[in-house]
């Protein structure tokens, strides 16, 4: 469940590009 929460946060933070898969990886960094 924590992963989903982080995903939501990262998505809100990185809502610059629709396909932010790589960006999400950077966000987790």
Residue frames relative to the residue before (quaternion, step in Angstrom):
aa qw qx qy qz dx dy dz
X 1.0000 0.0000 0.0000 0.0000 0.00 0.00 0.00
X 0.6107 0.5583 -0.3647 0.4271 3.64 0.94 -0.77
X 0.6017 0.5600 -0.3686 0.4342 3.59 1.04 -0.72
X 0.6463 0.5176 -0.3268 0.4556 3.59 0.87 -0.91
X 0.6440 0.5206 -0.3330 0.4509 3.57 0.92 -0.89
X 0.6639 0.4889 -0.3131 0.4713 3.58 0.87 -0.89
X 0.6099 0.5547 -0.3573 0.4390 3.55 1.01 -0.80
X 0.6501 0.5113 -0.3218 0.4609 3.58 0.88 -0.91
X 0.6637 0.4991 -0.3113 0.4620 3.58 0.87 -0.94
X 0.6671 0.4931 -0.3060 0.4671 3.58 0.84 -0.95
X 0.6334 0.5283 -0.3390 0.4526 3.57 0.96 -0.84
X 0.6676 0.4819 -0.3125 0.4737 3.60 0.87 -0.87
X 0.6705 0.4829 -0.3088 0.4710 3.59 0.95 -0.83
X 0.7893 0.2503 -0.1398 0.5431 3.58 0.88 -0.88
X 0.2525 0.7626 -0.5582 0.2075 3.59 0.66 1.01
X 0.3357 0.7420 -0.5146 0.2681 3.60 1.05 0.70
X 0.8036 0.1335 -0.0649 0.5764 3.60 0.96 -0.83
X 0.5516 -0.6270 0.4376 0.3332 3.60 -1.02 0.75
X 0.7622 0.2932 -0.1841 0.5470 3.60 0.85 -0.90
X 0.1560 0.8154 -0.5428 0.1270 3.60 0.51 1.11
X 0.1418 0.8009 -0.5706 0.1138 3.59 0.67 1.01
X 0.6938 0.4402 -0.2767 0.4982 3.56 0.83 -0.98
X 0.6153 0.5427 -0.3566 0.4468 3.57 1.01 -0.78
X 0.6247 0.5305 -0.3582 0.4472 3.58 0.95 -0.80
X 0.6182 0.5393 -0.3591 0.4450 3.59 0.95 -0.82
X 0.6581 0.4951 -0.3204 0.4681 3.58 0.91 -0.82
X 0.6227 0.5472 -0.3482 0.4376 3.57 0.98 -0.81
X 0.6511 0.5097 -0.3255 0.4586 3.57 0.97 -0.83
X 0.5876 0.5633 -0.3738 0.4447 3.56 1.15 -0.61
